Amino acid sequence: MHRLPVKPAEPHSHAELAMKAARSVARARRRAQKEKMGRIVCHHLLRMLEPEETKPMGRARPPESREQKQISLGL
């Protein structure tokens, strides 16, 4: 059996992610799922309003927190 090559995840803009979540709110049937997806839409819309310099880049920690972690481990 041959597997398809796995593409790395592409970074998406918060606008794209908000629209994707909004579409899933429209398709959701259960109230709990609608509320969860609504919170996700709000999250992405709020992130769009933040200034660029305050947005973290990906999931990586800022360099100063990595240095502190290394110091606490004695490296």
Secondary structure, 3 states (H helix, E strand, C coil): CCCCCCCCCCCCCHHHHHHHHHHHHHHCCCHHHHHHHHHHHHHHHHHHHCCHHHCCCCCCCCHHHHHHHHHHHCC
